Amino acid sequence: MAACCLSGTPSPGPVSGDDVLAKAADTTNQGLAVPYSGLREYTLHNLRFGKQARVSVRMQYRPSEGKTFNIVERSGNSMLTGIIDRILESETAESRLPKGSTHELGPANYWTDLRRTEAVSGRPCYAVELKPKRKNKYLIQGTLWVDTENFALVKLEGSTATNVSMWVGTPQITEEFRQIGGISLPVFIHSIATSMWLGTSELEIHFSDYRVGESNRDFGSTTPHREGASASRAGSPEASVKHAGRAAFAFTVTPKSTTGCPRSKSLTM
């Protein structure tokens, strides 16, 4: 996880938490107009049963369509791969919600408190405390770090505003971002959730091979920016007002089929 170096610098006088969050939302909305794709590796580890699953996918995002996922490879416990299928399904649905949805990262959904400025992953950041205005499993209570120079997200850390389900409780989340091809994109997510049935489960998502600026399904009509083989766990700006990876925190214990994601038939750990 990205390390934070506290500077103890007082918050600038004229800037408020609402100001920072509103400008971060504006920066993010500009990025949502750009198509991109990338590889992701989801690793889900259940500590109670000592089981693990790994699923690699190619994700494509288009402003008019939202996200689509194609499975590249899967391995490990069949029940846990089914849970990852549900994560992909949830994120696909979330990416297609209209602008202004009640889970977007902006002043309409959060009370804020600008706590300090500090360096995170080598970037000067505003540290903004977030408190959701309503109980919603897609809203996060915690701390958001926003780049002081371009108002892009650098890091988000906290827990969901309410229980995701009776099985899961409130997952603890860390999400890190990086500037790639002129827009900010997630590079690493870590989440821990506790289930009545499964006990503690730990999810990691590593993002790599970003291609920014693609406009068709054949990856060809524009000249994309190609990120190198790995963009993992670097820190620098980003956002996704319709938050990339937010659905990853909503663990479920009931496998359900998704487009291109075979249903897991066994619930045996």
Helices and strands as residue ranges (DSSP letters): E 4-9, H 17-31, E 36-46, E 51-62, E 66-76, H 78-95, E 110-120, E 123-132, E 140-147, E 153-160, E 172-180, E 183-195, E 199-212, E 225-226, G 246-249
